[in-house]
Amino acid sequence: MSISQSKIVLLNLMELCAAVFRGPDEQGWRELATLGLPELFGRVQNFPALPAAPLEGMQAALAPYAETGDFSPLETEYVRLFIAGPGGVPAPLYESCHLDGAPRTMGQSALAMRDRLAEAGLEISLPSNEPPDHLALELEYLFHLCAEGWTGDPALAEKAALFADEVMVPWVGRFRDTLAGAGPDPVYLAAADAVLALLRAVAEA
């Protein structure tokens, strides 16, 4: 079964967002800012239902770095926001840290995500000590469900919509608000907005 161009763009957007929250190195940021993001933004604008505004925000926020050719501040900011900020981690990238109740890594949401990945036959593509409910991993899992579902497996397409709507949207919304309160570089806030927008698009696909 063929896949629509708008769904191909959504898959590309998942890849881009997963890359951002996986933590690109300076070369990765350069390629994203000068090649990947401009090309994807141009294609997103062809589909009114897809989220162009967050990508436009990312482009605007990345422009000063592209002009200087120095993307290293984004690596420093990634560490501050998501790994080891002064006084704690302002915006952890794990689902279990944004649920009701006491936040903790390797909680029930991490175990559930580990089981989903195993059932799908997917391997974790982050360092082995990373809990499986990392935002980038959940996006990669969603990509798998959508890619398989939209090319001929309606059950997986439905599973993707439910996972996006019932699992990811609630916690990613809390994550986005927590991130906004940490005074982030606008690149990361725009990327979080892009994740939320693509999740809602998948839920309605």
QUISULCOR-V377949 format. One record per residue. N is the residue number from 1. RES is the residue in three letters. SS is DSSP state (h for helix, s for strand, l for the rest). OMEGA is omega in radians with two decimals (* if undefined). Layout:
{{N	RES	SS	OMEGA} {N	RES	SS	OMEGA}}
This chain:
{{1	MET	l	3.11} {2	SER	l	-3.11} {3	ILE	l	-3.09} {4	SER	l	3.13} {5	GLN	h	-3.13} {6	SER	h	3.11} {7	LYS	h	3.03} {8	ILE	h	3.11} {9	VAL	h	3.09} {10	LEU	h	3.09} {11	LEU	h	3.10} {12	ASN	h	3.13} {13	LEU	h	3.06} {14	MET	h	3.13} {15	GLU	h	-3.13} {16	LEU	h	-3.11} {17	CYS	h	3.09} {18	ALA	h	3.13} {19	ALA	h	-3.14} {20	VAL	h	-3.05} {21	PHE	h	2.95} {22	ARG	h	3.09} {23	GLY	l	-3.14} {24	PRO	l	2.95} {25	ASP	l	-3.05} {26	GLU	h	3.11} {27	GLN	h	3.09} {28	GLY	h	3.10} {29	TRP	h	-3.12} {30	ARG	h	3.14} {31	GLU	h	3.14} {32	LEU	h	-3.06} {33	ALA	h	-3.02} {34	THR	h	-3.09} {35	LEU	h	-2.99} {36	GLY	h	-3.08} {37	LEU	h	3.11} {38	PRO	h	-3.13} {39	GLU	h	-3.12} {40	LEU	h	3.12} {41	PHE	h	3.11} {42	GLY	h	-3.13} {43	ARG	h	-3.14} {44	VAL	h	-3.09} {45	GLN	l	3.10} {46	ASN	l	-3.06} {47	PHE	l	-3.05} {48	PRO	l	-3.10} {49	ALA	l	-3.10} {50	LEU	l	-2.99} {51	PRO	l	3.12} {52	ALA	h	-3.03} {53	ALA	h	3.12} {54	PRO	h	3.12} {55	LEU	h	3.07} {56	GLU	h	3.09} {57	GLY	h	3.09} {58	MET	h	3.13} {59	GLN	h	-3.13} {60	ALA	h	-3.12} {61	ALA	h	-3.14} {62	LEU	h	-3.06} {63	ALA	h	3.14} {64	PRO	h	3.11} {65	TYR	h	3.13} {66	ALA	h	-3.13} {67	GLU	h	-3.12} {68	THR	h	-3.07} {69	GLY	l	-3.12} {70	ASP	l	-3.14} {71	PHE	l	-3.08} {72	SER	h	3.10} {73	PRO	h	3.12} {74	LEU	h	3.07} {75	GLU	h	3.10} {76	THR	h	3.14} {77	GLU	h	3.09} {78	TYR	h	3.12} {79	VAL	h	-3.11} {80	ARG	h	-3.05} {81	LEU	h	-2.89} {82	PHE	h	-3.05} {83	ILE	l	-3.02} {84	ALA	l	3.09} {85	GLY	l	3.08} {86	PRO	l	3.13} {87	GLY	l	3.13} {88	GLY	l	-3.14} {89	VAL	l	-3.07} {90	PRO	l	-3.02} {91	ALA	l	-3.12} {92	PRO	l	-3.09} {93	LEU	l	-3.04} {94	TYR	s	3.12} {95	GLU	h	-3.04} {96	SER	h	3.13} {97	CYS	h	-3.08} {98	HIS	h	3.10} {99	LEU	l	3.07} {100	ASP	l	-3.12} {101	GLY	l	-3.10} {102	ALA	l	3.14} {103	PRO	l	3.06} {104	ARG	l	3.09} {105	THR	l	-3.09} {106	MET	l	3.03} {107	GLY	l	-3.06} {108	GLN	h	-3.13} {109	SER	h	3.10} {110	ALA	h	3.13} {111	LEU	h	3.11} {112	ALA	h	3.14} {113	MET	h	3.09} {114	ARG	h	-3.14} {115	ASP	h	3.12} {116	ARG	h	-3.13} {117	LEU	h	3.14} {118	ALA	h	-3.14} {119	GLU	h	-3.13} {120	ALA	h	-3.12} {121	GLY	l	-3.11} {122	LEU	l	3.10} {123	GLU	l	3.11} {124	ILE	l	-3.08} {125	SER	l	3.08} {126	LEU	l	3.11} {127	PRO	l	-2.98} {128	SER	l	-3.13} {129	ASN	l	3.14} {130	GLU	l	3.03} {131	PRO	l	-3.05} {132	PRO	l	3.11} {133	ASP	l	3.02} {134	HIS	s	-3.09} {135	LEU	h	-3.12} {136	ALA	h	3.13} {137	LEU	h	3.11} {138	GLU	h	3.08} {139	LEU	h	3.10} {140	GLU	h	3.08} {141	TYR	h	3.10} {142	LEU	h	3.09} {143	PHE	h	3.13} {144	HIS	h	-3.12} {145	LEU	h	-3.11} {146	CYS	h	-3.11} {147	ALA	h	3.12} {148	GLU	h	-3.07} {149	GLY	h	-3.08} {150	TRP	l	3.11} {151	THR	l	3.00} {152	GLY	l	-3.14} {153	ASP	l	-3.08} {154	PRO	h	-3.14} {155	ALA	h	3.12} {156	LEU	h	3.07} {157	ALA	h	3.10} {158	GLU	h	3.11} {159	LYS	h	3.11} {160	ALA	h	-3.13} {161	ALA	h	3.14} {162	LEU	h	3.14} {163	PHE	h	3.12} {164	ALA	h	-3.01} {165	ASP	h	-2.99} {166	GLU	h	-3.11} {167	VAL	h	-2.97} {168	MET	h	-3.06} {169	VAL	h	-3.11} {170	PRO	h	-3.06} {171	TRP	h	3.11} {172	VAL	h	3.05} {173	GLY	h	3.09} {174	ARG	h	3.10} {175	PHE	h	-3.12} {176	ARG	h	-3.13} {177	ASP	h	3.09} {178	THR	h	3.12} {179	LEU	h	-3.13} {180	ALA	h	-3.13} {181	GLY	l	-3.10} {182	ALA	l	-3.13} {183	GLY	l	-3.03} {184	PRO	l	2.90} {185	ASP	l	-3.09} {186	PRO	h	3.11} {187	VAL	h	-3.07} {188	TYR	h	3.11} {189	LEU	h	3.09} {190	ALA	h	3.10} {191	ALA	h	3.08} {192	ALA	h	3.08} {193	ASP	h	3.12} {194	ALA	h	3.10} {195	VAL	h	3.14} {196	LEU	h	-3.12} {197	ALA	h	-3.13} {198	LEU	h	3.10} {199	LEU	h	3.13} {200	ARG	h	3.09} {201	ALA	h	3.10} {202	VAL	h	-3.12} {203	ALA	h	-3.11} {204	GLU	h	-3.05} {205	ALA	l	*}}
